[in-house]
Amino acid sequence: MKKTLLILIIIIILALIGWIIFISVSNEKTTGRNEISISTDKSSYQPNDNLKLSIVNNSKKETICFSSCYPYYFEVKSKDNNWQEYPYGKCQKADLSEKCIKPNQRRDFEISLDYFTAGLNRIKIPVCLNCSEGDRFKADKNFYSNPFTISGNSHK
């Protein structure tokens, strides 16, 4: 009886340890929305302005990298209240991971708004998790900036 109880306790302890390890490993691979913050310097722009975009990797363990072809996509809010991506041409070169941001680091970008539509816009950022610069880019997750307005006449 004592041997059976001891074996049962050991099995329960091992199962608990395995479950804890499984949960911690799976949590490392799931970067949440709050772990990557993307923000613009203003909420309203003129068509000829430059938008300053800040990306902060608040993750404790994951490096994020961007596409060498299309590191970001602009989206505009349509009349039917859906986000629609601007049309982009096919990339003419190898799409590699670049401009990586390590955990707890920040990177700033400046984007010209010369060719974007007036209205409510946002920026979609596809990222590769835990890849290295020069690796083939594969978007693991998409993150989004705050919505912002481009006013006035557009060049598009």
JOFENZI-V185577 format. One record per residue. N is the residue number from 1. RES is the residue in one small letter. NEAR is the number of other ideal C-beta (glycine too) atoms within 8 Angstrom. Layout:
# JOFENZI-V185577
[[N & RES & NEAR] [N & RES & NEAR]]
This chain:
# JOFENZI-V185577
[[1 & m & 4] [2 & k & 5] [3 & k & 6] [4 & t & 7] [5 & l & 8] [6 & l & 8] [7 & i & 8] [8 & l & 8] [9 & i & 8] [10 & i & 8] [11 & i & 8] [12 & i & 8] [13 & i & 8] [14 & l & 8] [15 & a & 8] [16 & l & 8] [17 & i & 8] [18 & g & 8] [19 & w & 8] [20 & i & 8] [21 & i & 8] [22 & f & 8] [23 & i & 8] [24 & s & 8] [25 & v & 8] [26 & s & 8] [27 & n & 7] [28 & e & 8] [29 & k & 6] [30 & t & 6] [31 & t & 9] [32 & g & 5] [33 & r & 5] [34 & n & 6] [35 & e & 9] [36 & i & 15] [37 & s & 8] [38 & i & 13] [39 & s & 8] [40 & t & 12] [41 & d & 7] [42 & k & 7] [43 & s & 7] [44 & s & 7] [45 & y & 11] [46 & q & 8] [47 & p & 14] [48 & n & 5] [49 & d & 7] [50 & n & 7] [51 & l & 13] [52 & k & 9] [53 & l & 15] [54 & s & 12] [55 & i & 13] [56 & v & 9] [57 & n & 15] [58 & n & 9] [59 & s & 11] [60 & k & 5] [61 & k & 5] [62 & e & 12] [63 & t & 12] [64 & i & 13] [65 & c & 15] [66 & f & 15] [67 & s & 13] [68 & s & 11] [69 & c & 7] [70 & y & 9] [71 & p & 9] [72 & y & 11] [73 & y & 11] [74 & f & 11] [75 & e & 12] [76 & v & 12] [77 & k & 12] [78 & s & 8] [79 & k & 3] [80 & d & 4] [81 & n & 5] [82 & n & 6] [83 & w & 8] [84 & q & 8] [85 & e & 9] [86 & y & 10] [87 & p & 4] [88 & y & 6] [89 & g & 5] [90 & k & 3] [91 & c & 7] [92 & q & 4] [93 & k & 6] [94 & a & 5] [95 & d & 10] [96 & l & 11] [97 & s & 15] [98 & e & 12] [99 & k & 8] [100 & c & 12] [101 & i & 11] [102 & k & 7] [103 & p & 10] [104 & n & 7] [105 & q & 8] [106 & r & 8] [107 & r & 8] [108 & d & 8] [109 & f & 9] [110 & e & 8] [111 & i & 9] [112 & s & 7] [113 & l & 13] [114 & d & 7] [115 & y & 7] [116 & f & 13] [117 & t & 9] [118 & a & 8] [119 & g & 8] [120 & l & 8] [121 & n & 14] [122 & r & 13] [123 & i & 14] [124 & k & 12] [125 & i & 15] [126 & p & 11] [127 & v & 13] [128 & c & 15] [129 & l & 11] [130 & n & 5] [131 & c & 11] [132 & s & 8] [133 & e & 9] [134 & g & 6] [135 & d & 10] [136 & r & 7] [137 & f & 15] [138 & k & 6] [139 & a & 9] [140 & d & 6] [141 & k & 8] [142 & n & 8] [143 & f & 9] [144 & y & 8] [145 & s & 11] [146 & n & 8] [147 & p & 9] [148 & f & 14] [149 & t & 10] [150 & i & 15] [151 & s & 8] [152 & g & 7] [153 & n & 5] [154 & s & 10] [155 & h & 7] [156 & k & 5]]
